[in-house]
Amino acid sequence: MKSYAFIYHSFTYVNTAILIISSIISIAVLKNNKSKVLNTVAFYLLVCCFSDLITRLIVFLLKQCFIEGFSTLYLGIIFRLIELLLIGYLINKHWLKSKIVWLLMIFSSVYLLYDLFTFQSKGILNYEARAQTAANLLLIGLIVANLLKQLKDAKQFNMTNQMLCMIFLTYFSIHLVYTVIQNFIINQSFTDKSFALFYSSYVILHIVYYAALAFILFRNFKKHN
C-alpha cells in the first residue's frame, strides 16, 4: 500500500501548493481589483486553501495522538456548506438574481447542517453524502440556468464570466459523479491500488479546478495592472 499511497500523497502536496499559490494571487486581486465577481472567487480560493491547511493540521495531530476522536468529515461538510453559500451567492447575486434561488440555498444549507449534526449517530461507515449531492445538484442547476439566461440575453457575453461558469459547471458535474460513487463504495472492500488511483484522480480534479480559477484571476489581475 505504501507505494500506491505515495502517489496519492504526492498529488495532495501538489494540490496544497496550487492552493497556496492561488491564495497569493487572490490576496493581490482583493487588494487591487474592483470586480465583485473576481473578488468573490478570490475569497473562495482563500477559503479552499484555509480548509486544506486546517485538514492537514488535524490529520497530523491525529497521527501524532495529540487529539482523539475527531472526524475530518466535520471539516468536509462545513467546507461544502461554505462553498454552497459562496458560489450560490456569486451566481445569484451577480447573474440570476432570483428570490427562489435564495430559498433553495437556505433549504440546501439546512440539509447540510442536518448532515453535520447527525452523521456520527449513523456511524461513519454508514454515512451517505446525500446533502452534499443535493448541494452539487443545486449549484449545477444554477450554473445551467445562468448559461441559458445569458444565451437568451441580447447583451454581449462577458468572457470572464463565461469561463468561470464553464469551470464551475465542469467541476461540480464531475464532483457529483465522485460523490455518488463514494456513496456506493463506502462499505465496499478496495484493493490498495484501486483506492489510491480513485482518490488520486479525485485530487487531480481539484488541482485542475483550483489552477483554472487562479489562472483567470491572474490573467485579469495582469490586464488591469
C-alpha positions in Angstrom: 0.0 0.0 0.0 2.9 2.4 0.7 3.9 2.6 -2.9 0.4 3.4 -4.0 -0.3 5.7 -1.1 2.8 7.7 -2.1 1.1 8.5 -5.4 -1.9 9.8 -3.6 0.0 11.8 -1.1 2.2 13.3 -3.8 -0.9 14.7 -5.5 -2.2 16.1 -2.3 1.0 18.0 -1.8 0.7 19.4 -5.3 -2.9 20.4 -4.5 -1.8 22.3 -1.4 1.0 24.0 -3.3 -1.5 25.1 -6.0 -3.8 26.4 -3.3 -1.1 28.4 -1.6 -0.1 30.0 -5.0 -3.8 30.7 -5.7 -4.1 32.3 -2.3 -1.2 34.7 -3.0 -2.9 35.7 -6.3 -6.2 36.0 -4.5 -4.8 38.4 -1.9 -3.3 40.5 -4.7 -6.7 40.6 -6.5 -8.6 41.5 -3.3 -6.2 44.4 -2.8 -6.3 45.8 -6.3 -9.4 44.6 -8.2 -12.8 46.3 -8.2 -14.7 43.4 -9.7 -17.1 41.9 -7.1 -17.3 38.7 -9.1 -13.5 38.2 -9.2 -13.2 39.3 -5.5 -15.8 36.6 -4.6 -13.8 34.0 -6.5 -10.6 35.2 -4.8 -12.2 34.9 -1.3 -13.4 31.4 -2.3 -9.9 30.3 -3.1 -8.7 31.6 0.2 -11.3 29.6 2.0 -10.3 26.5 0.0 -6.7 27.0 1.0 -7.5 27.6 4.6 -9.7 24.4 4.7 -7.0 22.3 3.1 -4.4 23.5 5.6 -6.7 23.0 8.6 -7.5 19.5 7.4 -3.8 18.7 7.0 -3.2 20.0 10.5 -6.0 17.9 12.0 -4.7 14.8 10.2 -1.2 15.4 11.5 -2.4 15.9 15.1 -4.5 12.7 14.9 -1.5 10.7 13.7 0.7 12.1 16.5 -2.1 11.3 19.0 -2.3 14.9 20.1 -6.0 14.8 19.7 -8.5 11.9 19.6 -12.0 11.2 18.3 -12.2 13.9 15.6 -13.5 13.2 12.2 -12.3 15.2 9.3 -15.8 14.7 7.8 -16.9 17.6 10.0 -14.5 19.9 8.1 -15.6 18.4 4.8 -19.3 19.1 5.4 -18.6 22.6 6.8 -16.5 23.3 3.7 -19.3 22.2 1.3 -21.7 24.4 3.2 -19.4 27.5 2.8 -18.8 26.5 -0.8 -22.6 26.4 -1.5 -23.1 29.8 0.1 -20.2 31.4 -1.7 -20.7 30.0 -5.2 -24.5 30.2 -4.9 -24.2 33.9 -3.8 -21.9 34.6 -6.7 -24.3 33.1 -9.3 -27.5 34.5 -7.9 -26.3 37.9 -6.7 -24.5 38.9 -9.9 -26.2 36.8 -12.6 -29.5 35.1 -11.9 -31.0 37.5 -9.2 -33.8 35.2 -8.2 -35.6 35.2 -4.8 -36.5 31.5 -5.3 -32.8 30.6 -5.5 -32.2 32.2 -2.1 -34.8 29.9 -0.7 -33.3 26.8 -2.4 -29.9 27.8 -1.0 -31.4 28.1 2.5 -33.0 24.6 2.3 -29.8 23.1 1.0 -27.8 24.7 3.7 -30.2 23.4 6.4 -29.8 19.9 4.9 -26.0 20.2 5.1 -26.3 21.3 8.7 -28.6 18.3 9.5 -25.9 16.1 8.0 -23.2 17.8 10.1 -25.0 17.1 13.3 -26.4 13.6 12.6 -23.7 11.7 10.6 -22.0 10.4 13.7 -25.2 8.9 15.1 -25.4 6.7 12.0 -21.7 5.7 12.1 -19.0 6.9 9.7 -19.2 3.8 7.6 -23.0 4.3 7.1 -22.7 7.9 6.1 -24.1 8.8 2.7 -23.3 12.3 1.3 -26.9 13.0 0.3 -26.8 16.6 1.4 -23.6 17.2 -0.4 -25.1 15.5 -3.5 -28.1 17.9 -3.2 -25.9 20.9 -2.9 -23.9 19.9 -6.0 -27.1 19.4 -8.0 -28.4 22.8 -6.9 -25.2 24.5 -8.0 -25.2 22.7 -11.3 -28.8 23.7 -11.9 -28.0 27.4 -11.1 -25.0 27.4 -13.4 -27.0 25.8 -16.3 -29.9 28.3 -15.7 -27.4 31.2 -15.8 -25.9 30.0 -19.1 -29.3 29.6 -20.6 -30.3 33.1 -19.4 -27.1 34.6 -21.0 -27.9 32.8 -24.3 -31.3 34.5 -24.4 -29.9 37.9 -23.3 -29.2 40.4 -26.1 -26.2 41.7 -24.3 -22.7 40.6 -25.4 -21.2 37.8 -23.3 -18.6 38.6 -20.7 -15.8 36.2 -21.5 -14.5 36.0 -17.9 -18.0 35.3 -16.5 -18.5 32.6 -19.2 -15.1 31.0 -18.4 -16.0 30.9 -14.7 -19.4 29.4 -15.4 -17.8 26.6 -17.6 -15.2 25.9 -14.9 -17.8 25.7 -12.2 -20.1 23.5 -14.3 -17.3 21.1 -15.3 -16.0 20.8 -11.7 -19.4 20.4 -9.9 -20.6 17.9 -12.6 -17.5 15.7 -12.2 -17.5 16.2 -8.4 -21.2 15.0 -8.3 -20.1 11.7 -10.0 -17.4 11.2 -7.4 -19.9 11.9 -4.6 -22.4 9.4 -5.9 -19.7 6.8 -6.4 -18.4 7.3 -2.8 -22.0 6.7 -1.6 -22.0 3.3 -3.2 -18.4 2.2 -2.3 -18.1 3.5 1.3 -18.8 0.0 2.7 -17.1 -2.0 -0.1 -13.6 -3.5 0.0 -11.0 -1.7 -2.0 -7.7 -3.0 -3.3 -4.8 -0.8 -2.4 -4.2 0.1 -6.0 -7.8 1.0 -6.8 -8.1 3.0 -3.6 -5.0 5.1 -4.4 -6.0 5.6 -8.0 -9.6 6.6 -7.3 -8.6 9.2 -4.7 -5.6 10.4 -6.7 -7.9 11.1 -9.6 -10.2 13.0 -7.2 -7.3 15.2 -6.1 -6.3 15.8 -9.7 -9.8 17.1 -10.3 -9.2 19.7 -7.6 -5.7 20.6 -8.8 -7.1 21.4 -12.3 -10.0 23.3 -10.8 -8.0 25.5 -8.5 -5.4 26.1 -11.1 -8.0 27.2 -13.6 -9.6 29.6 -11.2 -6.2 31.0 -10.2 -5.3 31.4 -13.9 -8.4 33.5 -14.5 -7.7 35.7 -11.5 -4.0 36.1 -12.6 -4.9 37.0 -16.2 -7.4 39.6 -15.1 -5.0 41.0 -12.5 -2.3 41.4 -15.1 -4.7 43.0 -17.6 -5.7 45.7 -15.1 -2.3 46.4 -13.6 
